[in-house]
Amino acid sequence: MVTVHTTPSSAIHATGLRKAYGKKSVLEGVDIDVPYGTVFALLGPNGSGKTTVVHILSTLISADAGHASVDGNDLRRNADGVRSAIGLTGQFAAVDGLLTGEENLMLMARLRHLSTREAKRRVAELLDQFELTEAAKKPLSTYSGGMRRRIDLAMTLIGDPRIIFLDEPTTGLDPRSRHAMWTIIRGLVARGVTVFLTTQYLEEADQLADRIAVLDGGRIVAEGTAAELKKLVPGGRIRLEFADATTLASAETLLPEARRPEESDALELPSDGGIDSIRTVLDRLDAGAIEPTALSIHTPDLDDVFFALTGAPATGTTNSAATTTNSAATTDSADNTDLEGTAR
Ligand SMILES: Nc1ncnc2c1ncn2[C@@H]1O[C@H](COP(=O)(O)OP(=O)(O)OP(=O)(O)O)[C@@H](O)[C@H]1O
């Protein structure tokens, strides 16, 4: 029998997850590690398999191959242990629209075997926490999209799970409701809850996640903090401005690789945004006694990363992008000592 080696600090640990629906292969060997008390975001384009990963890790479906443990419980051997440790939002999407928010929460509390007294206390607490006290007595069918997501999350939290899975928690919400949901999620994390979320919104991953993994073509093609991922794609540049046209022309001679954006008196050079590359550029200008009046650094955003990794029309192209990224990460490793296996 194969033994799963669970890192004690891992809330979620998975290796080699595979899943196919008929002949359609969805996951082709996915590895995931989420330390306790952190937020992990699984990013991927439509149909990349994010929900499939969540459903496997929350025991709703089984993987064809691979091993995983959640809160130290092996998914195959102790599915009940996994279920009692986790909360999964989205699973109550079919809650009774005719019942009020409070009634739905009470129902869930009783299903969780809370006493009437304890259920009432917990429900009141959650209604308050999710700013639903006013709407508590109204039927769920009258709730807005944002309110439904909040009641869904509140229902998930009735049992005080240590680990929660949020499958696209803010898809379809307006910006205000999205920000309200982010505040709630941050509050949960502050109380020590581990969050595994899937999202198509790069900003959401950037805002909330300690680590981000990009799923594409059935594999995790890159993983790291938002800052680490941004370093992986080209597109970073230094922008220099000068006092007058004469200085600009002299600077151009000293930095022949720089380009001058149209209709501007500035120069731009490719850069990883690191201190060393900035210092090198300034030293070269200094050699000609030239000082820029302004210096700014543009680092790529997660959109650039996502597009570079998943935007290619064919999977083959995507894989080669990941490989290129991988070599970039290796070259860069002196600057990124904690960039373990960043791009795969
Ligand atoms: N029960 C199923 N039977 C057959 N195919 C399925 C089933 N569930 C999912 N799929 C297919 O597996 C692929 C991955 O689906 P999944 O829902 O995991 O992707 P996703 O990344 O969550 O997508 P989205 O962002 O659109 O929700 C899709 O092509 C989907 O059509």
The ligand as an SDF file (V2000), in Angstrom:
LIG
                    3D

 31 33  0  0  0  0  0  0  0  0999 V2000
  -19.7210   15.2570  -14.7470 N   0  0  0  0  0  0  0  0  0  0  0  0
  -19.0490   15.5840  -15.8550 C   0  0  0  0  0  0  0  0  0  0  0  0
  -19.1550   14.8500  -16.9720 N   0  0  0  0  0  0  0  0  0  0  0  0
  -18.4710   15.1450  -18.0910 C   0  0  0  0  0  0  0  0  0  0  0  0
  -17.6370   16.2090  -18.2040 N   0  0  0  0  0  0  0  0  0  0  0  0
  -17.5040   16.9860  -17.1300 C   0  0  0  0  0  0  0  0  0  0  0  0
  -18.1870   16.7210  -15.8970 C   0  0  0  0  0  0  0  0  0  0  0  0
  -17.8310   17.6740  -15.0000 N   0  0  0  0  0  0  0  0  0  0  0  0
  -16.9660   18.5070  -15.6310 C   0  0  0  0  0  0  0  0  0  0  0  0
  -16.7560   18.0920  -16.9000 N   0  0  0  0  0  0  0  0  0  0  0  0
  -15.8570   18.7170  -17.8850 C   0  0  0  0  0  0  0  0  0  0  0  0
  -14.5780   18.8180  -17.2950 O   0  0  0  0  0  0  0  0  0  0  0  0
  -13.9510   20.0380  -17.6490 C   0  0  0  0  0  0  0  0  0  0  0  0
  -13.5430   20.7870  -16.4050 C   0  0  0  0  0  0  0  0  0  0  0  0
  -14.7070   21.2250  -15.7340 O   0  0  0  0  0  0  0  0  0  0  0  0
  -14.6530   22.0770  -14.3990 P   0  0  0  0  0  0  0  0  0  0  0  0
  -16.0610   22.4290  -14.0570 O   0  0  0  0  0  0  0  0  0  0  0  0
  -13.8540   21.3700  -13.3870 O   0  0  0  0  0  0  0  0  0  0  0  0
  -13.8420   23.3650  -14.8990 O   0  0  0  0  0  0  0  0  0  0  0  0
  -13.7180   24.8000  -14.2350 P   0  0  0  0  0  0  0  0  0  0  0  0
  -12.2930   25.1970  -14.3870 O   0  0  0  0  0  0  0  0  0  0  0  0
  -14.2870   24.7850  -12.8680 O   0  0  0  0  0  0  0  0  0  0  0  0
  -14.6050   25.6630  -15.2170 O   0  0  0  0  0  0  0  0  0  0  0  0
  -15.4740   26.9850  -14.9450 P   0  0  0  0  0  0  0  0  0  0  0  0
  -14.5090   28.0740  -14.6430 O   0  0  0  0  0  0  0  0  0  0  0  0
  -16.1630   27.1650  -16.2530 O   0  0  0  0  0  0  0  0  0  0  0  0
  -16.4050   26.6660  -13.8090 O   0  0  0  0  0  0  0  0  0  0  0  0
  -14.9380   20.7850  -18.5270 C   0  0  0  0  0  0  0  0  0  0  0  0
  -14.6030   20.5660  -19.8680 O   0  0  0  0  0  0  0  0  0  0  0  0
  -16.2610   20.1470  -18.1950 C   0  0  0  0  0  0  0  0  0  0  0  0
  -17.1360   20.1970  -19.2920 O   0  0  0  0  0  0  0  0  0  0  0  0
  1  2  1  0
  2  3  1  0
  2  7  2  0
  3  4  2  0
  4  5  1  0
  5  6  2  0
  6  7  1  0
  6 10  1  0
  7  8  1  0
  8  9  2  0
  9 10  1  0
 10 11  1  0
 11 12  1  0
 11 30  1  0
 12 13  1  0
 13 14  1  0
 13 28  1  0
 14 15  1  0
 15 16  1  0
 16 17  2  0
 16 18  1  0
 16 19  1  0
 19 20  1  0
 20 21  2  0
 20 22  1  0
 20 23  1  0
 23 24  1  0
 24 25  2  0
 24 26  1  0
 24 27  1  0
 28 29  1  0
 28 30  1  0
 30 31  1  0
M  END
$$$$
